[in-house]
Amino acid sequence: MEANGDYTYTFHPVAMDSTLHTELSGLRAEIDGIDRQMLELLNRRARCAQEVGKVKSRHGEAGFSYRPEREAQVLRRIAELNRGIGGLLPEETVRQIYREVMSACLALELPLKVAYLGPAGTFSESAGRSHFGSAPVFLPQVSIDEVFRAVESNHAHYGVVPVENSSEGAVGSTLDLLLAHSLQVCGEVQLRIHHHLLSRASEIGALSRLYSHAQSLAQCHEWLNNNLARLPRVPVASNAEAARMAAEDPESCAIAGEEAAKLYGLGKLATNIEDDSNNSTRFLIIARHGVAPSGQDKTSLVCSALNRPGAMFGLLEPLARHGVDMSRLQSRPAPGGMWEYVFYIDLIGHRDDAPVAAALAELGERAGFLKILGSYPVAG
């Protein structure tokens, strides 16, 4: 017997029809057999992954167990196979399953350490788990600068940093740090951002204050004006911090994501309150090494134009002539330069692809400054 509000109900065992029992028993036995086969194959795959690590060690590649280009190729192949067999599982579900399988197998070779903009429960952590799976050790950092430092000092193998939001634009500090540091971009993550109104309170009328990161306040501006106009808004360092504070303050609420709600045990008074339903953030994966071609890649670079007429055209003309598609162009003030700018450019293709390599060679001759930030697999 169990009570629920004003109602009390009792569970009664239901007699199962013999034919139904027979049919279900057969299906359940088949599922049990499939589970055994799956487990045997998963362990067989794990043993193969261990052997890969041993082979790499013998050939001087110890420490390079994680290969972003290989992982991207595997995930694409699995998605194509799923489509080819008419799989019932959605492509994204299949990708998530195999991401976790590869993550667990990789941990047997080399447990990865991944730095991200913390604290725990941020969208940066979600992006990291989306890219690497749940097996790595995730290391929260207090700033984007500290993420770069953690990777550069070898305290972490990889870092996850936000670079642009679909509604708020570029993250300037990340762009500046990419220019200042020697790290390479080796991957990207496109994360759909859903904001929820979280609280220990059971209704909006009981709330006295709202905690949130300033960017989330901007992304939920219209919803807040229509639904919580009376409530004081308290900006904090991150959405995860907002959730932590709301967990300690029963008369407050926070704007944060799913992971923060789980981490701090908060209920959802409203879901998906962002003004733009397509609100997304792009994150970059940074490392001390580059990435080989995967077949579907991007190349990111930063350059400056010489101070003369037609200089900007001169930078872009080689791209058009060699048939290289440019997916992003972002200008930013140059460090230490009065009224001088650098340009961040994303190209479709790997720096080793012949058309891209030819265009970059000419671009290097025409630019006042050129730095290749990295070539990496396009986000799935």
Backbone hydrogen bonds, N-H to C=O, Kabsch-Sander energy under -0.5 kcal/mol:
donor,donor_aa,acceptor,acceptor_aa,energy
2,E,9,Y,-2.5
4,N,7,Y,-3.1
7,Y,4,N,-2.0
9,Y,2,E,-2.1
15,A,13,P,-0.5
21,H,17,D,-2.7
22,T,18,S,-2.3
23,E,19,T,-2.4
24,L,20,L,-2.7
25,S,21,H,-2.5
26,G,22,T,-1.9
27,L,23,E,-1.9
28,R,24,L,-3.0
29,A,25,S,-2.1
30,E,26,G,-1.8
31,I,27,L,-2.5
32,D,28,R,-2.5
33,G,29,A,-2.0
34,I,30,E,-2.4
35,D,31,I,-2.8
36,R,32,D,-1.8
37,Q,33,G,-2.1
38,M,34,I,-3.0
39,L,35,D,-2.5
40,E,36,R,-2.4
41,L,37,Q,-2.5
42,L,38,M,-2.7
43,N,39,L,-2.2
44,R,40,E,-1.9
45,R,41,L,-2.6
46,A,42,L,-2.3
47,R,43,N,-2.1
48,C,44,R,-1.9
49,A,45,R,-2.4
50,Q,46,A,-2.1
51,E,47,R,-2.0
52,V,48,C,-2.2
53,G,49,A,-1.8
54,K,50,Q,-1.8
55,V,51,E,-2.6
56,K,52,V,-2.5
57,S,53,G,-2.0
58,R,54,K,-2.1
59,H,55,V,-1.3
60,G,57,S,-1.4
61,E,56,K,-3.7
64,F,61,E,-1.9
67,R,65,S,-0.6
71,E,67,R,-2.3
72,A,68,P,-2.4
73,Q,69,E,-2.0
74,V,70,R,-2.3
75,L,71,E,-2.4
76,R,72,A,-2.1
77,R,73,Q,-2.4
78,I,74,V,-2.6
79,A,75,L,-2.1
80,E,76,R,-2.3
81,L,77,R,-2.6
82,N,78,I,-2.5
83,R,79,A,-2.0
84,G,80,E,-2.5
85,I,81,L,-2.0
86,G,83,R,-1.1
87,G,82,N,-3.2
94,V,90,P,-2.2
95,R,91,E,-2.5
96,Q,92,E,-2.2
97,I,93,T,-2.3
98,Y,94,V,-2.3
99,R,95,R,-2.4
100,E,96,Q,-2.0
101,V,97,I,-2.0
102,M,98,Y,-2.7
103,S,99,R,-2.3
104,A,100,E,-2.5
105,C,101,V,-2.3
106,L,102,M,-2.6
107,A,103,S,-1.7
108,L,104,A,-0.7
108,L,105,C,-0.9
109,E,105,C,-0.7
109,E,106,L,-1.0
110,L,106,L,-3.0
114,V,137,V,-2.8
115,A,113,K,-0.5
115,A,158,Y,-2.9
116,Y,139,L,-2.0
117,L,160,V,-0.7
118,G,116,Y,-0.8
118,G,141,Q,-2.7
122,T,119,P,-1.1
126,S,122,T,-1.7
127,A,123,F,-2.6
128,G,124,S,-2.2
129,R,125,E,-2.5
130,S,126,S,-2.2
131,H,127,A,-1.8
132,F,128,G,-3.0
133,G,129,R,-1.9
137,V,112,L,-3.1
138,F,136,P,-0.7
139,L,114,V,-3.3
139,L,137,V,-0.5
141,Q,116,Y,-2.5
147,V,143,S,-1.3
148,F,144,I,-1.9
149,R,145,D,-2.2
150,A,146,E,-2.5
151,V,147,V,-1.8
152,E,148,F,-2.7
153,S,149,R,-2.3
154,N,151,V,-1.4
155,H,150,A,-1.8
156,A,150,A,-1.9
157,H,113,K,-1.8
158,Y,113,K,-1.8
159,G,286,I,-1.9
160,V,115,A,-2.1
161,V,284,L,-2.3
163,V,282,R,-2.9
164,E,282,R,-1.4
165,N,169,G,-2.6
166,S,280,S,-3.1
169,G,165,N,-2.2
171,V,163,V,-2.7
172,G,170,A,-0.9
174,T,171,V,-0.6
175,L,171,V,-1.7
176,D,172,G,-2.5
177,L,173,S,-2.1
178,L,174,T,-2.2
179,L,175,L,-1.5
180,A,176,D,-1.8
181,H,177,L,-2.3
184,Q,287,A,-2.9
185,V,373,L,-2.8
186,C,184,Q,-0.6
186,C,285,I,-3.1
187,G,285,I,-1.0
189,V,283,F,-2.5
191,L,189,V,-0.6
191,L,281,T,-2.8
192,R,190,Q,-0.5
193,I,279,N,-2.7
194,H,192,R,-0.7
195,H,193,I,-0.5
196,H,256,A,-2.6
197,L,270,A,-2.7
198,L,196,H,-0.8
198,L,254,A,-3.2
199,S,267,G,-2.0
200,R,252,S,-0.5
206,A,203,E,-1.4
207,L,204,I,-2.0
208,S,251,E,-3.9
209,R,251,E,-0.9
210,L,232,P,-2.4
211,Y,253,C,-2.8
212,S,234,V,-1.9
214,A,236,V,-0.5
217,L,213,H,-2.0
218,A,214,A,-1.8
219,Q,215,Q,-2.0
220,C,216,S,-1.5
221,H,218,A,-1.0
224,L,220,C,-2.6
225,N,221,H,-2.2
226,N,222,E,-2.0
227,N,223,W,-1.9
228,L,224,L,-2.9
231,L,228,L,-1.2
234,V,210,L,-3.7
234,V,232,P,-0.5
236,V,212,S,-2.0
242,A,238,S,-1.8
243,A,239,N,-2.4
244,R,240,A,-2.3
245,M,241,E,-2.4
246,A,242,A,-2.2
247,A,243,A,-2.0
248,E,244,R,-1.0
249,D,245,M,-0.7
252,S,249,D,-2.0
253,C,209,R,-1.6
254,A,198,L,-2.3
255,I,211,Y,-1.7
256,A,196,H,-1.9
256,A,254,A,-0.6
260,A,121,G,-0.5
261,A,257,G,-1.8
262,K,258,E,-2.1
263,L,259,E,-2.7
264,Y,260,A,-2.2
265,G,261,A,-0.6
265,G,262,K,-0.6
266,L,261,A,-1.9
267,G,199,S,-2.0
269,L,197,L,-2.9
269,L,267,G,-0.7
270,A,197,L,-1.1
273,I,195,H,-2.6
275,D,219,Q,-2.9
277,S,275,D,-0.6
279,N,276,D,-1.9
281,T,191,L,-2.5
282,R,164,E,-3.2
283,F,189,V,-3.0
283,F,281,T,-0.5
284,L,161,V,-2.9
285,I,187,G,-2.7
286,I,159,G,-2.3
286,I,284,L,-0.5
287,A,184,Q,-2.5
298,K,376,Y,-2.7
299,T,347,L,-2.4
300,S,374,G,-2.9
301,L,345,I,-2.4
302,V,371,K,-2.4
303,C,343,F,-2.0
304,S,369,F,-2.0
308,R,306,L,-2.0
311,A,308,R,-1.7
314,G,310,G,-2.1
315,L,311,A,-1.3
316,L,312,M,-1.7
317,E,313,F,-2.5
319,L,316,L,-0.6
320,A,316,L,-1.6
321,R,317,E,-2.4
322,H,318,P,-2.0
323,G,320,A,-1.1
324,V,319,L,-3.0
325,D,323,G,-0.6
327,S,325,D,-0.6
327,S,346,D,-2.2
328,R,346,D,-1.2
330,Q,344,Y,-2.7
332,R,342,V,-2.2
334,A,340,E,-3.1
337,G,334,A,-1.8
339,W,337,G,-0.6
340,E,337,G,-0.9
342,V,332,R,-2.9
343,F,303,C,-3.3
344,Y,330,Q,-3.6
345,I,301,L,-2.6
345,I,343,F,-0.5
346,D,328,R,-2.0
347,L,299,T,-3.2
348,I,325,D,-2.7
349,G,297,D,-2.6
349,G,347,L,-0.6
353,D,350,H,-1.9
357,A,353,D,-3.2
358,A,354,A,-2.4
359,A,355,P,-2.2
360,L,356,V,-2.7
361,A,357,A,-2.0
362,E,358,A,-1.7
363,L,359,A,-2.4
364,G,360,L,-2.5
365,E,361,A,-1.0
366,R,362,E,-1.4
367,A,363,L,-2.4
368,G,304,S,-1.9
369,F,304,S,-0.9
371,K,302,V,-2.6
373,L,300,S,-2.0
373,L,371,K,-0.7
374,G,300,S,-1.4
376,Y,298,K,-2.3
378,V,296,Q,-2.6
